[in-house]
Amino acid sequence: MTSGNLTDNPVLDESALDRIRALQQPGSTDLVDRLIGIYLDTSQGLVEKIRTALAAGDARTICAAAHALKSSSGNMGATALTELAGQVECRTRDADLSDAQSLIGRLLEEHQRVTAALLARRSAA
């Protein structure tokens, strides 16, 4: 998924959530619901860290937070967000913030889409 409009694609890859469901132990609390809650908390903190670091011109912090967001978003099946976070990570690795504002803006929009999709999934459960 390297070209085109990322928002044309599904927000979540259901197969990632299915892999999580397969780990569910009978009689225990819903694993998908628990992991969604953890993801929502941690990803929001990472997004805030990226925003703050962008305002401060801190490429190193952006790169580290984008890497963490990429990993956790991939685990939740948020493929477009995973790709955007990877792009932010790559571009800021060498302290290059030349196009970071635009790319991070897209990342923030996609994070909102992912958050809404996961909250809707939790509500439906």
C-alpha positions as CSV (number, residue, x, y, z in Angstrom):
1,M,0.0,0.0,0.0
2,T,2.4,2.6,-1.2
3,S,0.2,4.7,-3.4
4,G,-3.3,6.0,-3.6
5,N,-5.5,7.4,-0.9
6,L,-5.0,5.5,2.3
7,T,-8.5,6.4,3.4
8,D,-10.0,4.4,0.5
9,N,-8.9,1.2,2.3
10,P,-10.7,-0.5,5.2
11,V,-9.7,1.0,8.6
12,L,-9.0,-2.4,10.2
13,D,-7.8,-5.6,8.8
14,E,-10.2,-8.1,10.3
15,S,-7.7,-11.0,10.1
16,A,-5.5,-9.3,12.7
17,L,-8.4,-9.1,15.1
18,D,-9.3,-12.7,14.3
19,R,-5.7,-13.8,15.3
20,I,-6.3,-12.0,18.6
21,R,-9.7,-13.7,19.0
22,A,-8.0,-17.1,18.4
23,L,-5.9,-16.5,21.6
24,Q,-9.1,-16.1,23.7
25,Q,-9.2,-18.4,26.7
26,P,-12.7,-19.7,27.6
27,G,-14.2,-18.1,30.7
28,S,-11.7,-15.1,30.7
29,T,-12.5,-11.5,29.9
30,D,-12.8,-10.6,26.3
31,L,-9.2,-10.4,25.0
32,V,-10.0,-8.3,21.9
33,D,-11.9,-5.8,24.1
34,R,-9.0,-5.6,26.6
35,L,-6.4,-5.1,23.9
36,I,-8.5,-2.5,22.2
37,G,-8.6,-0.6,25.5
38,I,-4.8,-0.8,26.0
39,Y,-4.2,0.2,22.4
40,L,-6.5,3.2,22.6
41,D,-4.7,4.4,25.8
42,T,-1.2,3.9,24.5
43,S,-1.7,5.1,21.0
44,Q,-3.3,8.3,22.2
45,G,-0.2,9.0,24.3
46,L,2.1,8.3,21.3
47,V,0.0,10.6,19.1
48,E,0.3,13.4,21.7
49,K,4.1,12.7,22.0
50,I,4.3,13.1,18.2
51,R,2.3,16.4,18.2
52,T,4.4,17.8,21.0
53,A,7.7,16.7,19.5
54,L,6.7,18.2,16.1
55,A,6.0,21.6,17.7
56,A,9.4,21.4,19.4
57,G,11.2,20.2,16.2
58,D,12.3,17.0,18.0
59,A,12.8,14.5,15.2
60,R,14.3,11.9,17.5
61,T,11.2,11.7,19.7
62,I,8.9,11.7,16.7
63,C,10.8,8.8,15.2
64,A,10.7,6.8,18.4
65,A,7.0,7.4,19.0
66,A,6.1,6.7,15.3
67,H,8.0,3.4,15.6
68,A,6.0,2.4,18.7
69,L,2.8,3.5,17.0
70,K,3.6,1.5,13.9
71,S,4.2,-1.7,15.9
72,S,1.0,-1.5,18.0
73,S,-1.2,-0.4,15.1
74,G,0.0,-3.3,13.0
75,N,-0.9,-5.7,15.8
76,M,-4.5,-4.2,15.8
77,G,-4.8,-4.5,12.0
78,A,-4.7,-0.7,11.4
79,T,-2.8,-1.1,8.1
80,A,-3.0,2.4,6.8
81,L,-2.0,3.9,10.1
82,T,0.9,1.4,10.3
83,E,2.1,2.5,7.0
84,L,1.9,6.2,7.8
85,A,3.7,5.7,11.1
86,G,6.4,3.8,9.2
87,Q,6.8,6.7,6.8
88,V,7.0,9.2,9.6
89,E,9.6,7.0,11.3
90,C,11.7,6.7,8.1
91,R,11.6,10.4,7.3
92,T,12.4,11.6,10.8
93,R,15.2,9.0,11.5
94,D,17.8,11.4,10.0
95,A,16.3,14.4,11.7
96,D,14.5,15.5,8.5
97,L,11.3,17.4,9.4
98,S,10.9,19.0,5.9
99,D,7.6,17.3,5.1
100,A,6.7,16.1,8.6
101,Q,3.9,18.5,9.1
102,S,1.8,17.2,6.2
103,L,2.7,13.5,6.8
104,I,1.9,13.8,10.6
105,G,-1.4,15.5,9.7
106,R,-2.4,12.5,7.7
107,L,-1.2,10.2,10.5
108,L,-3.4,12.1,13.0
109,E,-6.4,11.8,10.7
110,E,-5.9,8.1,10.3
111,H,-5.5,7.6,14.0
112,Q,-8.9,9.3,14.5
113,R,-10.4,6.8,12.0
114,V,-8.8,3.9,13.8
115,T,-9.9,5.1,17.2
116,A,-13.5,5.5,16.0
117,A,-13.5,2.0,14.4
118,L,-12.1,0.4,17.5
119,L,-14.5,2.3,19.8
120,A,-17.4,1.1,17.6
121,R,-16.2,-2.4,17.8
122,R,-16.0,-2.3,21.6
123,S,-19.5,-0.8,21.8
124,A,-20.9,-3.6,19.6
125,A,-19.3,-6.4,21.7
